[in-house]
């Protein structure tokens, strides 16, 4: 392979529409509904629509945080860079590490359903074979690995095809579910209230699972160095993505509660969406929704690969992880070393996952573990924007509400959910979630002692950026003025 040090990612590849599609695909609506609904209903019962609603409000605050921060610092590492430059480099590194670990775990949690759904198109009994589902899922993972390796243009074209078909199928079944006559129970507005929760701890455990539903829209920030007009586009796409998937999540979660019995939900784990499809369109409905889930799962494998490899690329470029991770392929303009490393680690995890039990067991533990890590890096980003904009918050009502208060409440919500849910989760979920974060302390301290420039950051201050007209495209000049070297010097961005 031909490659070079110091090359940046290919700038100006993605437009606004492309980025919105990536945001929606990152949250993987069909996959999230199929993989997580049984887990959510098992945790909070008929309060599942309320959990999604009350998690969406603080999640929008985090999306606002990403939007405001991306205006003043375009970086493929996103929260890794922002938190490091506002709160502390150690917290910044752990923020990036949380994303890397959660995304890597997701390679297993996401690939297994992709394999199971593919097999169920031919024979439903085959889908219960964990080893076979793992093998087929690994195949789809490798396909997406090579697509991501081939560059941002190929990636977005594949995404447009997969997500386009998925969303058309979901929209069709949303209408069919609303028009369906038979039901297991009648809808009640109390499902959207707090009365259905089993106390505060019950609400916290439901919110943690709901956070997993939404996770992934922030892939737009990891693609910021490859996006046109990224100061505006990445944040806007994230907000639109959260809004679209919220509507889909609510419609289908309510439909599952209305049309399916508790027994049907519990017995079908990651296949609940196919059962819903059969209910509203016997014969063909289940197969069509299996296709939607399969495409959604494969599509979100692609966006997750982008998130983890772009984050590792930023870490390698900053020398907070092995420098080779920051290498970019001369032809494809992709961080090929990071992609190769992630691929190798994920394949090892696929093999190891067979010892953990059924697909449903693996999903339940992995989803909860990922929820803990999501709460960490989303919460830190919510705090980071308040610090970065602290001198501008009182200059306008919009700055105060959208750049300060709402993201702060979102951050506090994430941390509260994290603490409250620890007592409710299985020991396996806690070990995977917090143990994975703890491992990050080792490379953090190692590269800190080696003197990485990342640990001597130029503070991120929105007032200075606006006042001087500085942007991340001016990173090298700003760094030189601050008397430090920049890991981003010569990096092509769109401004």
Beta strands, then each sheet from edge to edge (+ up, - down):
strand 1: 3-4
strand 2: 328-329
sheet 1: 1+ 2-
end
